[in-house]
Amino acid sequence: MNKGSFVVVCVVLWGALGVESSAHSRAPAANPAVNPLQDDPAAIRNGQAIFRARCAGCHGFDGRGLTGPDVTGLLAAGMTDEQLFQIVRRGVPGTEMPPFDSRSQVDEIWETLAYLRTLNVTESGPQVLTGDAANGERLFRAQCQRCHIVHGKGGVLGPDLSRIGSARPPSALAEKIRGGGPVGSRYQPVMLVTRTGQQILGIRKNEDDFSIQVMDLRERLHGYLKSDLARIVYEPRSLMPAYGPGQLSDSELDDLLRYLGTLRLNAGAR
């Protein structure tokens, strides 16, 4: 599984894992709106084995994310079983999330999603957002659009947020905005120092043993042979600034989260 995916639950061939048969040997040919295996204990055990073998490397054994996103709040954020199924089967275009292995069986997707449901944080239900989405959109355009695309408009230094409301719960988004969370491998900040002393700060786009390519803060691509560089510094923190209460008040954060919550898988472009 490629690392850094937007949101993903992967599956593998039945025989490769040696997982047990569920009480329901095969899911219906037509994809149902609700997971037909969600209450099947054998399916959940199979799904756990699949998740740990193929998904935990990016999303962590607890589903809270490593280089990939936190997947424990997807259902609480409003994503349906059918939407999750389609993401797993088709992948996410424009990200490192690949299409589903067509050799595997449909019921293996449902088994993995049945296990994922046991990881989802519901507590008292989905978080109710009370902010002003219109003001949140204005804040996004002023503070975030330079680096993030929404429906084809914006910068490309950061992730495309066109469907972020389906992928991340508000609590995870708030933590990221306030300055928390790891750096994803697709957006690794790096400082290149040439032998003449020139410094180039940007996002790593490609790298191998001999060369490296970065996109600088003006979205210009730079490629260098490593032998021509004095240093390569991999920055530990994201290029995204931390928006503390002094930069973004609690009420403004609520407005921004309310707007981001409208950016969902089934939302049309504006």
NUTI-907775 format. One record per atom (N, C-alpha, C, O): x, y, z; residue in three letters. Coordinates in pm, whole numbers, plus 50000, padded with zeros to 5 digits. Last residue first. Layout:
BEGIN
XYZALA
...
END
This chain:
BEGIN
481355242049337ARG
480675255049343ARG
481005263149219ARG
480525274449205ARG
480585207649289ALA
481485218949278ALA
480705231949281ALA
479565232749234ALA
478605189349530GLY
478955193749395GLY
479915205549400GLY
480035212449501GLY
479255163649762ALA
478955177749738ALA
479405181649600ALA
480495177649556ALA
479885138449842ASN
478755139849749ASN
478385154249722ASN
477325157049664ASN
482065142950013LEU
482215134149896LEU
481115136449793LEU
481375136249673LEU
482125177950112ARG
481905163750131ARG
481995156249999ARG
481985162049890ARG
482315204450277LEU
483105199150164LEU
483115184050175LEU
483995178150238LEU
481165212550507THR
480285212150389THR
480995206150268THR
480355203150168THR
483225213750689GLY
482275202750700GLY
481305201750583GLY
480705191250562GLY
484355237950629LEU
485055225850587LEU
484145213750594LEU
484275204350515LEU
482405254450759TYR
482585254650613TYR
483265241950564TYR
482805235750468TYR
482855247151025ARG
481505245550967ARG
481595245450814ARG
480945237350748ARG
485485254851057LEU
485135240651064LEU
483765237951004LEU
483545227650940LEU
485135282751039LEU
485955275750940LEU
485645260750939LEU
485545254650833LEU
483565287651267ASP
483065291051134ASP
483815283351026ASP
483215278050933ASP
485325279151467ASP
484035272351450ASP
483455275151312ASP
482915266151247ASP
487315298351429LEU
487635284251407LEU
486345276251387LEU
486275267651299LEU
485915320951511GLU
486335319851371GLU
486705305451336GLU
486425300951225GLU
485665314651780SER
484445315851699SER
484775315051550SER
484025309151472SER
488365314551858ASP
487565302351870ASP
486295303051785ASP
485905293151724ASP
490365332551613SER
489625331351738SER
488825318351741SER
488645311851638SER
493445331551494LEU
492115326651456LEU
491355324051586LEU
491645314651659LEU
495655343051610GLN
495505344151465GLN
494095340351419GLN
493615345451317GLN
495325337751879GLY
495695351251839GLY
495555353651690GLY
495365364951647GLY
494805310451892PRO
493705319851916PRO
494035334251877PRO
493135342051845PRO
496905298351615GLY
496465299051754GLY
495325309051770GLY
494925315551673GLY
497625281451361TYR
496695292551382TYR
496165291851525TYR
495135285651553TYR
500765273851238ALA
499815271151345ALA
498935283451366ALA
499445294551385ALA
501265270450881PRO
501465277251010PRO
500415272751112PRO
499315268551075PRO
502565244150694MET
501325250850735MET
501525257450870MET
501925250850965MET
504805229650664LEU
504885243650624LEU
503625251350661LEU
503615263650659LEU
505315207750949SER
504635211650826SER
504885226350794SER
505145234450883SER
508535198551081ARG
507165203851093ARG
506615208050958ARG
507365211350865ARG
511115190151025PRO
510245181451106PRO
508795185951112PRO
507915178051146PRO
512645190650702GLU
512075198150813GLU
511085189450891GLU
510305182150831GLU
515545178650595TYR
514135174650600TYR
513505180950725TYR
513805177150838TYR
517965193050403VAL
517425193050539VAL
515935189650532VAL
515155196950470VAL
520825187250234ILE
519385185350222ILE
518845183950363ILE
519225174750435ILE
523705205650117ARG
522915199250222ARG
521475197350177ARG
520975204750092ARG
524955210949875ALA
525765210549998ALA
525035203150108ALA
525635195550184ALA
524465194749560LEU
523945201749677LEU
524895200349795LEU
525555190149812LEU
525255178749358ASP
525435193149337ASP
524965201349457ASP
525065213649455ASP
524495153449424SER
525935156349425SER
526235171149407SER
527345175749437SER
521835153249370LYS
522255154549509LYS
523735157749520LYS
524165164249616LYS
520645173449113LEU
521415161649148LEU
521905163549292LEU
522355174349328LEU
517445189149132TYR
518895189449152TYR
519435175249162TYR
518775166249214TYR
514765209749034GLY
515355196549036GLY
516865197349046GLY
517495205348976GLY
511905227449123HIS
513365227749117HIS
513875213349124HIS
513455205749211HIS
508925244549035LEU
509625231849052LEU
511135233749035LEU
511585240748944LEU
507025268249212ARG
507975265649104ARG
508735252749136ARG
509135250449250ARG
505355277949409GLU
504895266749327GLU
505745264749202GLU
505255260049099GLU
506485294449584ARG
505805301049473ARG
505335290749369ARG
504975294249257ARG
507815277649753LEU
506615284149806LEU
505865292249701LEU
504735296549725LEU
508805250049534ASP
509035260649631ASP
507725267649667ASP
506665263949618ASP
508995216049514MET
508175227349472MET
508335238249577MET
508035236149695MET
511815195349423VAL
510955201949521VAL
510135212749452VAL
510505217849346VAL
513555165649366GLN
512755176349306GLN
511845182049414GLN
511195174649487GLN
516735149749355ILE
515575153949433ILE
514885165449360ILE
515545173949299ILE
518905121249293SER
518335134349263SER
517135137149353SER
516595128149417SER
519855096049370PHE
520765105249304PHE
520225119449285PHE
521005128649263PHE
517925080149482ASP
519255080049542ASP
520175090949488ASP
521155094649552ASP
515075102449455ASP
515695089249446ASP
517095090149504ASP
517415100149569ASP
512015120149474GLU
513375118349523GLU
513825104049495GLU
513045094649510GLU
509595146149432ASN
510185133449390ASN
511595132549445ASN
512285142649462ASN
508705167049600LYS
507805161049502LYS
508295147449456LYS
507495138149442LYS
508825183949903ARG
509445173649820ARG
508405167449727ARG
507345163049772ARG
508265218149915ILE
507695204949938ILE
508385194949846ILE
508505197349726ILE
510775242050028GLY
509575237749956GLY
509105224150000GLY
509485219050105GLY
513395264650003LEU
512445257950092LEU
511215254150012LEU
510665262349937LEU
516625268249922ILE
515335266449857ILE
514445258349950ILE
514695246549973ILE
519435288849935GLN
518515280350010GLN
517165280049939GLN
516615290549902GLN
522775291149819GLN
521365293949795GLN
520495283949871GLN
520775271949871GLN
525435283749842GLY
524765289249959GLY
523305292649939GLY
522645296750035GLY
526605270549639THR
526845285049642THR
526145291749759THR
526245303949776THR
525675245349666ARG
527075247449700ARG
527465262249698ARG
528515266049749ARG
522355248549815THR
523295246249704THR
524725248949750THR
524945254249859THR
520145232750012VAL
521205242650020VAL
522225239449911VAL
522865228949914VAL
516725227850055LEU
517895224649975LEU
518895236049988LEU
518525247749976LEU
514515216350288MET
515355227850255MET
516565222850177MET
517335214650226MET
511195204150286VAL
512615201750271VAL
513325214850235VAL
512805223050160VAL
508235188450404PRO
509005200650380PRO
510495197550374PRO
510985189250451PRO
506185164850256GLN
507375166350340GLN
508115179250307GLN
508575181050194GLN
503785156050157TYR
503955170450179TYR
505135173050273TYR
505095182050357TYR
503625129150150ARG
503445136050022ARG
503695151050034ARG
503805158049934ARG
503825121650416SER
504995119650330SER
504865126950197SER
505875130550137SER
502555145850650GLY
502365134950556GLY
503535133850460GLY
504165143950427GLY
503475153050977VAL
503625157250838VAL
503435145050749VAL
504085134750770VAL
501065150051252PRO
502315147151180PRO
502315152851039PRO
501275156950988PRO
499575174251479GLY
499525163951378GLY
500835162251302GLY
501615171651290GLY
498765209751532GLY
499145196251570GLY
499155186751452GLY
498795190451341GLY
497775235751494GLY
499205233251486GLY
499665219451523GLY
500855217351546GLY
495175242451457ARG
495845248451573ARG
497325244951580ARG
498055250551661ARG
494615226051240ILE
494605240651223ILE
495355247551336ILE
496075257351315ILE
494695200651362LYS
495635204151256LYS
495735219251238LYS
496835224551221LYS
492565202551543GLU
493925199951591GLU
494965204051488GLU
495985209951521GLU
490425206051365ALA
490755216651460ALA
492175214951513ALA
492905224751527ALA
490435181451234LEU
490715193651159LEU
491125204951252LEU
492045212551222LEU
489735164651445ALA
491025162851380ALA
491415175251301ALA
492585179151300ALA
487155174551503SER
488195174851607SER
489585173351546SER
490515180051590SER
485645169651266PRO
486005183351306PRO
487115183951409PRO
487945193051403PRO
487085141651082PRO
486135147451176PRO
486565161351218PRO
487755164651206PRO
487735137850732ARG
488245140750866ARG
487145146250955ARG
486345154450911ARG
486305131850497ALA
487515124350531ALA
487985126350674ALA
488575117250732ALA
484215148550445SER
483925134250451SER
485105126350506SER
484915115250556SER
485485172950440GLY
484425170950538GLY
484005156550551GLY
483495152450655GLY
487185171850220ILE
487755170150353ILE
486685167850459ILE
486965161250560ILE
486975173949950ARG
486115164150018ARG
486555161850162ARG
486315151150218ARG
488745193949873SER
487395194149816SER
486435184549885SER
485215186449879SER
491345199049942LEU
490365197950051LEU
488925197250000LEU
487995199650076LEU
494455187249853ASP
493155191249799ASP
492115188749908ASP
492015177649961ASP
497275196650061PRO
496305187150007PRO
495075193949948PRO
494695204949989PRO
499565223149951GLY
498935214450048GLY
497915205349983GLY
497705206249862GLY
500375235449720LEU
501395231849816LEU
500865222249922LEU
501615214249977LEU
498565244749536VAL
498825230249536VAL
499945226349632VAL
500435215049626VAL
495775268349569GLY
497155264149551GLY
497325249249566GLY
496405241949602GLY
492615272549390GLY
493525273649502GLY
494915268849467GLY
495205265749351GLY
489975253849262LYS
490485267249285LYS
491385267449407LYS
490985263049515LYS
488865228249242GLY
489665233349131GLY
490245247149150GLY
490965251949062GLY
487545224149489HIS
486815223849362HIS
487575231149250HIS
487015239149175HIS
490105238549653VAL
488725233849674VAL
487995235449542VAL
487845246449490VAL
493525235649739ILE
492495236149635ILE
491155231649693ILE
491095222149771ILE
495735254449940HIS
494795243249929HIS
493755245649820HIS
493175256549812HIS
497285277349953CYS
497975264349953CYS
497045252549928CYS
497525241549897CYS
495555298549937ARG
496855299749872ARG
497565286249860ARG
498345284049767ARG
493405293150100GLN
493295290049958GLN
494615291149883GLN
494775285349776GLN
493665301950364CYS
494005288050330CYS
494105285350180CYS
494815276150138CYS
492855328250423GLN
493945322250498GLN
494485309150439GLN
495645305750462GLN
490785336650251ALA
491795346250294ALA
493045339450351ALA
494155344150331ALA
489215314250213ARG
489765321150096ARG
490895330550134ARG
491865332150059ARG
488525308850480PHE
489305299350402PHE
489965306250283PHE
491145304150257PHE
486985330950545LEU
488235328850616LEU
489135319250537LEU
490345321350528LEU
484825326050375ARG
485615338250358ARG
486985336850426ARG
488005340950371ARG
483905302350487GLU
484395302350350GLU
485245314650322GLU
486265313850254GLU
483075311850736GLY
484155302050728GLY
484745301250588GLY
485955299650573GLY
480925327250663ASN
482115334050712ASN
483305324650710ASN
484435329050685ASN
479285305650585ALA
479625316150489ALA
480855323950533ALA
481725326950451ALA
478995290550819ALA
479735284850706ALA
480135295550605ALA
481215294650546ALA
479295297851142ASP
478745304051022ASP
479565299350901ASP
480705303650883ASP
478975269851377GLY
479555281851320GLY
478825286551194GLY
477885280151146GLY
478225246451493THR
477285257651505THR
477805270451440THR
477145280751448THR
478205211951452LEU
478915224351426LEU
477925235851420LEU
476915235151351LEU
478225184051649VAL
477335193951589VAL
478105207051575VAL
478585212651674VAL
479735153551592GLN
479865166651650GLN
478995176651575GLN
479045177451452GLN
477735123951604PRO
478545133451529PRO
478585147151597PRO
477585151751652PRO
477615108351936GLY
477135110851801GLY
478025120951732GLY
478965125951792GLY
478885106052172SER
477475109852179SER
476925112852041SER
475875119252029SER
481025083452036GLU
480715089852163GLU
479235093352168GLU
478395084252169GLU
482285074051807THR
480965080251795THR
480595088151919THR
479925098551910THR
484925064351629VAL
484605071651751VAL
483265078651732VAL
483135087751651VAL
485455032551489ASN
484965046151476ASN
484525051951609ASN
483865045451689ASN
486155006451508LEU
487155016351547LEU
486605030351553LEU
487205039151614LEU
484044992451407THR
484334990551549THR
485375000451599THR
485485002651720THR
484184999351138ARG
483075004751218ARG
483355003251367ARG
482945011751446ARG
486294983651051LEU
486494998051065LEU
485395004351150LEU
485665013651226LEU
485004958851031TYR
485984961151137TYR
486214975951159TYR
486314980451273TYR
483434964750809ALA
482774960450933ALA
483724962151051ALA
483314966451159ALA
485374969950620LEU
484554981150667LEU
483794977450794LEU
483534986150877LEU
486274944050586THR
487204954150636THR
486434966250689THR
486804972050791THR
483944932350484GLU
484524927450609GLU
485454937850670GLU
485414940250790GLU
483594946450245TRP
482594947950350TRP
483134943150484TRP
482824948950588TRP
485864936850108ILE
485714951250136ILE
484744953150251ILE
485024960650345ILE
485214910250093GLU
486384913950171GLU
486394928950201GLU
486874933250306GLU
483074908949919ASP
482784907450062ASP
483994910750149ASP
483834913950267ASP
484254911249668VAL
483494922549722VAL
483294921149872VAL
483344931149944VAL
487604898049645GLN
486154896749644GLN
485484908549713GLN
486044914949802GLN
490364906049425SER
489764902649552SER
488244902949543SER
487684907549443SER
491124915849184ARG
491134901349200ARG
490444897149329ARG
489994885749341ARG
491214943249197SER
490024937249135SER
489994922049149SER
488944915949128SER
492114962149458ASP
492594950549384ASP
491394942749329ASP
490664936449404ASP
491074996149423PHE
490964983249491PHE
491434972049400PHE
491184972249280PHE
493415022049333PRO
492155014949318PRO
492225001449388PRO
493314996049410PRO
495465038549590PRO
495265031449464PRO
493855025749453PRO
493155024649554PRO
496295069649709MET
495355058649735MET
495035051349605MET
494395057149517MET
497745091749661GLU
498465079149656GLU
497585067149689GLU
498075055949698GLU
495585112249449THR
496295109149573THR
497055096049555THR
497015090049448THR
494185114649216GLY
494995126049257GLY
495735124049387GLY
496425133049433GLY
491405094749316PRO
492205100949211PRO
492965113149263PRO
492445120949343PRO
491325069649534VAL
491065084049536VAL
491955090549431VAL
493155091949453VAL
489645037749477GLY
490765046249512GLY
490365060849511GLY
489195064149489GLY
487515021049429ARG
487995029349318ARG
489275036749349ARG
489935041649257ARG
487065006749670ARG
487074999749542ARG
487745007849432ARG
488475002249350ARG
487165026349869VAL
488075014949873VAL
488185008349736VAL
489275004849692VAL
485115043249781ILE
486475048449795ILE
487475037049794ILE
488505037849728ILE
482885026149794GLN
483325031149664GLN
484745036849670GLN
485495035349574GLN
482705021850072PHE
482905010649980PHE
483465015549847PHE
484415009749794PHE
482145047650163LEU
483405041250200LEU
483735029750105LEU
484875028050064LEU
479565050350051GLN
480645059450012GLN
482015053550045GLN
482935054349964GLN
478185029950187GLU
478325029350041GLU
479445038449993GLU
480195034749903GLU
478255038850453ASP
478895026250415ASP
479155025650265ASP
480225021250221ASP
478885074750458THR
478035062950460THR
478845050450423THR
479955051350371THR
480095100350671MET
480315091850554MET
479495079150567MET
479435073250675MET
479855116050901GLY
478735115550807GLY
478935106850685GLY
478035106050602GLY
481665115351100ALA
481695127351016ALA
480605127150910ALA
480435136850837ALA
481305090151198ALA
480805101151279ALA
480765114151200ALA
479945122951227ALA
482665076550997LEU
481215074851009LEU
480605086051092LEU
479515091051060LEU
485305086351046LEU
484655087750915LEU
483145086650925LEU
482425094850869LEU
487055085051258GLY
485925094151269GLY
485115095351142GLY
484305104551129GLY
489205068851212THR
488295065051320THR
487075073951330THR
486135070751403THR
491215073751037VAL
489975068450980VAL
488965064751087VAL
487965058151057VAL
493625097850976ASP
492835091551082ASP
491525086751020ASP
490805094550957ASP
495625092950676PRO
494725100150765PRO
494115091450874PRO
494115079150864PRO
499105081550670GLY
497755082850616GLY
496845089450717GLY
497235091350832GLY
501205079850839THR
501375088350721THR
500055090350648THR
499915099850572THR
499015074051061LEU
500465075951067LEU
500815085350953LEU
500735097550969LEU
495905070251228GLY
496735076651128GLY
498205076951162GLY
498605079751275GLY
494175056151383ARG
494255070651407ARG
495275077851319ARG
495485089851332ARG
493935028851379GLY
493195036551279GLY
493325051551292GLY
492655058951220GLY
495505013651539ASP
494295018851601ASP
493465027351505ASP
492415032551542ASP
497605008351372PHE
496794997051416PHE
495505001551482PHE
494514994251481PHE
497835032051100GLY
498055027951238GLY
497165016451277GLY
496075014851222GLY
497695038550836HIS
496655044050923HIS
496815040251069HIS
496035044651154HIS
499855026150710CYS
499585040350685CYS
498655046450789CYS
498805058150826CYS
499905000450818GLY
501165007150789GLY
501005022050764GLY
501915029750794GLY
497294991350828ALA
497864997150949ALA
499175004250923ALA
499545013250999ALA
496554978950590CYS
496174992850611CYS
496904999650727CYS
497115011750727CYS
497204951750568ARG
497314960350451ARG
497114975150476ARG
497464983250391ARG
497024938150813ALA
498004933950714ALA
498244944350607ALA
499374945750559ALA
494964950550950ARG
496304950451010ARG
497374946850908ARG
498494951850914ARG
492814945750774PHE
493224959450807PHE
494654959650861PHE
495454968150821PHE
492684917650777ILE
492954924750653ILE
493484938850682ILE
494474943150623ILE
492034912851045ALA
493254907250989ALA
493664914550861ALA
494844917250839ALA
489564926651059GLN
490674930851144GLN
492004925751089GLN
492994933051085GLN
488014911450884GLY
488324925350852GLY
489474930750934GLY
490284938550884GLY
487774887751032ASN
488474887850903ASN
488914901950866ASN
490044904050822ASN
486274897951245ARG
487594892251269ARG
488414891751140ARG
489594895051140ARG
483964905851106ILE
484744916051176ILE
486144910851205ILE
487114918351193ILE
483044881051017ALA
483434891150919ALA
484304901850984ALA
485274906450923ALA
482384869251262ALA
483444863451180ALA
483954873351077ALA
485154874151052ALA
480244886251351PRO
481514885451426PRO
482654879651344PRO
483784884451354PRO
478344908151175ASP
478824894351166ASP
480164893251237ASP
481154898751188ASP
477344933151139ASP
477074926751267ASP
477534912251272ASP
477164904851363ASP
478084940450879GLN
478544948650990GLN
478314942351127GLN
479014945751222GLN
477514929750633LEU
478294921550725LEU
478664928850853LEU
479494923850930LEU
476254947550469PRO
475494935650508PRO
476224926950610PRO
475634917850666PRO
476224981850506ASN
477124970350508ASN
476374957850554ASN
475894957450667ASN
473784997450309VAL
474284994650442VAL
475124981950436VAL
474754972450367VAL
473174997450043ALA
473475010350103ALA
474095008650241ALA
474835017350287ALA
474794970949850PRO
473734976549934PRO
474164989749995PRO
475344992949999PRO
475654964149524ASN
476154969949648ASN
475024975949729ASN
474354985249683ASN
474794932949395ALA
474484947249393ALA
474904953249527ALA
474554947949633ALA
475594908249499ALA
476244913749380ALA
476014928749370ALA
476944936249339ALA
476034905049854PRO
475194905749736PRO
475934912349621PRO
476804920849641PRO
478944887249976ALA
478034898549980ALA
477194898749854ALA
477614892949753ALA
479214853350074ARG
479464863649975ARG
478464874949991ARG
477284872550016ARG
478714839650314SER
479854835950231SER
480184846250126SER
481354847850092SER
478164848650628HIS
477644852250497HIS
478774850050398HIS
479714857950396HIS
479804840850826ALA
478494834250819ALA
477824837150687ALA
477004829250639ALA
483094838850676SER
482064845050757SER
480764837450741SER
480634828850654SER
485994818950705SER
484794822350631SER
483794828650724SER
483644824350838SER
489124832950819GLU
488024823550827GLU
486844828150744GLU
486714840050715GLU
492094839050624VAL
491074842850721VAL
489894833550712VAL
489684827050609VAL
494434837350479GLY
493974825550548GLY
492914828750650GLY
492814822050753GLY
495634856450324LEU
495534858950467LEU
495134846350544LEU
495454845050662LEU
495514846050068ALA
496794851050117ALA
496784852950268ALA
497814851250333ALA
492844839850017GLY
493764829150043GLY
495074833850103GLY
495694826550180GLY
491704865749974TRP
491244857050081TRP
492304846750116TRP
492624845050234TRP
493754893849905LEU
493124881549862LEU
492824872649981LEU
493584872050077LEU
492954924750087VAL
493834915350019VAL
493094902849982VAL
491934901150020VAL
492234960350112VAL
491934946350132VAL
492914937650055VAL
493614942649967VAL
492174992450290CYS
492594983550183CYS
492234969150215CYS
491964965850330CYS
490785022750321VAL
490755009950391VAL
491024999450286VAL
490184997550198VAL
491625057050333VAL
491715044350264VAL
491555033050362VAL
492115033350471VAL
491975091450235VAL
491355082350326VAL
491265068850260VAL
490885068250143VAL
494545103050108PHE
493555111750166PHE
492745103850263PHE
492725108350377PHE
497935083450177SER
496665084450113SER
495755093650185SER
495885094250307SER
500445078750269GLY
499935092250253GLY
498605092750185GLY
498235103450137GLY
501975049950078LYS
501755058050197LYS
501135071450160LYS
501205075750045LYS
500595021449910ASN
501335033949906ASN
500995042350026ASN
499855042150073ASN
500834988050000MET
500005000050000MET
500875012550000MET
501775013850082MET
END
